[in-house]
């Protein structure tokens, strides 16, 4: 909601996508084919998870000695892949990583369509990936669709945004107004 309130153009794109797919306030959202057509909303969700990752990162225990950026790390040591660092590193993103730009994920020709698979993994990856990630993304999509059919989020003074990164992201200084459509 915070990022949407800051970007009215993104909200308009979402509303246009819903209209193009025939999704109204009364449309039941139990048709997966219909939900799959809402690709831009998937991009908005990904971009939100990139800028405000749910978790701290992913811990891994090395199975062999290795060298990362010139630092030798021994077998058995634990390393952390810090999501917030990977997601904000300009070396990993063609578009400004500090900005909310859902288009970075939109379509096969998107600027970041071919990023390294481990650069963006908000639910982890491999056999340790979150088993609930598909359900979580579906819930986020349905909630976003429902909200966008009824309201518009408006930026409010004092909405400085951001989050505190602990074991999970905690929002700070958020104030979003809602205008009913």
Secondary structure, 3 states (H helix, E strand, C coil): CHHHHHCHHHHHHHHHHHHHCCCCCCCCCCCHHHHHCCHHHHHHHHHHHHHCCCECEEEEECCCCEEECCEEECCCCEEEEEHHHHHHCHHHCCCCCCCCCHHHHCCCCCCCCCCCCCCCCCCCCHHHCCCCHHHHHHHHHHHHHHHHHHEEEEECCCCCCCEEECCEEEECCCCEEEEEC
